[in-house]
Every structure is written in structure tokens, then in C-alpha cells.
Amino acid sequence: MLAAISKGTSTITGLPEGDDVQATHHALEQLGIAIESPEPGKIKVYGQGGKFSQSSDPIDCKNSGTTMRLLSGLLAAQPFSSQLIGDASLSQRPMERIITPLRIMGSTIDAEGKNDRAPILVGGNKNFSPLHDYTLPIASAQLKSALLLAALFAKGTTTIIEPTPTRDHTERLFQAFQLSFNETKIGTSKKFSLTGPQTPQACDISIPGDISSAAFWIVAAAARPESHLQLEDVGLNPTRTGFLQVLKRMGANIKIRGQIRGQSLNLQNLGSDPKIHRLALNSTISGTDPFGEIIVHGSSLTGTTIEGNEIPGLIDELPILAVAGALAQGTSIIRDARELRVKETDRIAALVHNLCAMGVSAFEHPDGLEIKGGSRLQGAPLKSFGDHRIAMAFSIAALFAEGTSTIDDTNCIATSYPGFAAELQRVASNE
């Protein structure tokens, strides 16, 4: 998206091939952005300096909430209207969180579905203003990013307050694309100030491996004594490594070796060592994130509690961490994670349903769940609920179960990880 609104041509390598990325690719092409794919995993994006062409057809965001929410921010100041649609799952996800602040900025934006759900009609306004001292009502990197993208088109200074830190990929990319903004810490909060209008400058970006995809294999190895796993070129952004700290708390044997500004570092305490954290935050390696190796030696895990400010940084890893809890000795509790209920499915309900089907004692709470681990998992018919992370999490759980497990509707895995099934087959055949 940033390359599309830049001046010049950007080359992006290491691009994942999941359906969410493809949805963004096609959406930008509908809006008049030329994109070439010279080879697998690499694209060239010919930026138009923030100008789009109106699409004659609705823009289909498929299952991608990131595409719909961030694209709404980009299109909010355009002089024409665009209709953003999605599949049945995306059409049930809350969009009021972006609609309210974009309306305050002067955008003409409406949800055509019930209860502020998609489809969304956005754009067509002539008066677009900055957003002043807007406090995010939830900890959401998608909401923060949508508003920062919108602020690029507003004349004047937008200020956004983030009460709880969330993923900072957008801020890193802003720096790579030479966009100016200020970030101020206020206790545990952050205040972002961005003066527009601004136009990104094209650049070349290399994307490291997705740590959320790696999480499934990390748990599979961590929970099996005497196993060994080495993952290379994985993104080690400190706002994304919280789940590794949780696994270490559970007794996992995980070592991390990173590359930051060309310097090799032993990142045993990534996320807690101030020096390493500062270096990682300032890293310009690959234009985005620090990256490196994750090495896992299997051991016995014990239960833990996951709650509070650590939740936003590992929200996508909670399904596989729930499986880790089932494989651990003792009780694991997940709290303060009500956002799980408005993902691709109600992930709290989905996790409890499948865990119970496998013979695990699991209990649902309004904002999380409780898992009593230590029992041998039993093979069972399982449901994906059309959710890629639920399908992958229970594929890993099935490796530890006695008997055969079947998971329905696994096509959804292509949303984020099209190669998952092949890797799973390779792992299973090597056991």
C-alpha cells in the first residue's frame, strides 16, 4: 500500500503468497496501480504519488481484515467513492472502530452491513482534516495503521494516542519510505504526531519470514522432548516476539540469534534487554525488521497465565499457545483477550470446542479461556470454523494425539500460509 502511494517504483522481495496478500495486490490493481511480478516472491509496484483511479467494480478484500481496514484509511480522502466487500467471515467483523475516527476527519464512510459491518462505502469527500488527540479505543495495530495512512492525506497535524503498545510494522515502514512523524512515550502509552500531506518516496524492501507462521512449528518442537528445530531468516521485531517469552515462561528451550544493522547478536532476552530492544527498534536491516534464527530444543512445558499488556503483541499466536497449554502440565489461563471473539471466527469458542473434542478439560470465559493440561490428547473430528489459525493450531495438536484427527474446511489455511500442508506432511513423515 505504501509503495502504491509513493513517488517512483518500489521492489518488494520475500513477499508471502497468502490470500490476504493477494487480496491487497488485486485491490490496488483495481485502483489503477501497476504491479509486476518478475519472479515468485518479488513484485515491482509503480507508485502513483497518492492518486488512485476509481474502480468500476466493488473491491473484494476476501478474508483480509488488514486489507479492508488499511485500505479504508487510504481511500478516505479520495475524491471518489469505493465499495469494499469481503467474504462471509470478514463481513461479520467490526468496522465501527475505523468508521468513527475517519468520519471525524471528514471522510464520507458508511457501513452497508448491519451493526457497522461490511460492505463499506468510503471516499468521495472534499474536506479532509487532521485528527486531534484521538485515543484508540482498543489496542489495534490495524486501527492505528489505518489512521496513520489517512493522516498522510490530511492538511495539518494528526495526533493519535495508543494506550497499549501494538505492532509497529507501519512505523518502521514509514521510516523506510521517508515519511516523517514523531513518537512520544507517555508512561505505557504512545503519542503519534504526523503532519500532512506527505508522499512516500519509493524504496526497496525485503520481508523476513513471518514469525506468526513460524509459531506453529515452534510449539510443535517445544512441546516434544528431544526434538530439534532451526528456523532461519525469521522476523524478530520486538513487538512480535512476545509469544516466545510466554513459551520460555512455560519452560521451552528456545535460543535466538539475530542480525541487527549487520551485527550478530545473541538475543536470548529479546524484548526484555533494553540495549537489544533499542537496537532492534532502530534497525534498518531489510528496511523493516531485524531477523535471525530461532533454535528450539524440545522439553516438558508447564502451564502459565497470559494476560494484560502482553495480549496485543501475541493476539494471533493465542490459538497455538492454547494448544501449548493443553500439552503442558498444569493449568494455563488466557485473559483480557476478548478481541479473539471478533477474528475470522469466535476463536475463544472455537478453541474450547476443539480442545474438549480432543479430551482436554477447557472452559470458556468472556475474555479468554482456561485449559487444564497434562492429559493425552485424543484424535477426533475437529472444526476449522473457516479460520486459518484454528485449522493450523489443531493440525499441530493432532500430531500429539492418539488416533486419527480430521479437520474440516482447511482451504482457509491459504489465507496466510499456502505451504502449510506440505510442511505438515514433511514433519509428520519424519516423526
Secondary structure by P-SEA (a helix, b strand, c coil): ccccccccbbbbccccccaaaaaaaaaaaaabbbbbcccccbbbbbccccccccccccccccccaaaaaaaaaaaccccbbbbbbbccccccccaaaaaaaaaaaccccccccccccccbbbccccbbbbbcccccccccaaaaaaaaaaaaacccbbbbbbccccccaaaaaaaaacccbbbbbcccbbbbbbcccccccbbbbbbccccccaaaaaaaaaacccbbbbbcccccccccaaaaaaaaaaccbbbbbbbccccccccccccccaaaaaaaaaccccccbbbbbbbbbbbbbbbbbbbcccccccccaaaaaaaaaaacccbbbbcccccccccccaaaaaaaaaaaaacccccccccccccccccbbbbccccccccaaaaaaaaaaaaacccbbbbcccccccccccaaaaaaaaaaaac
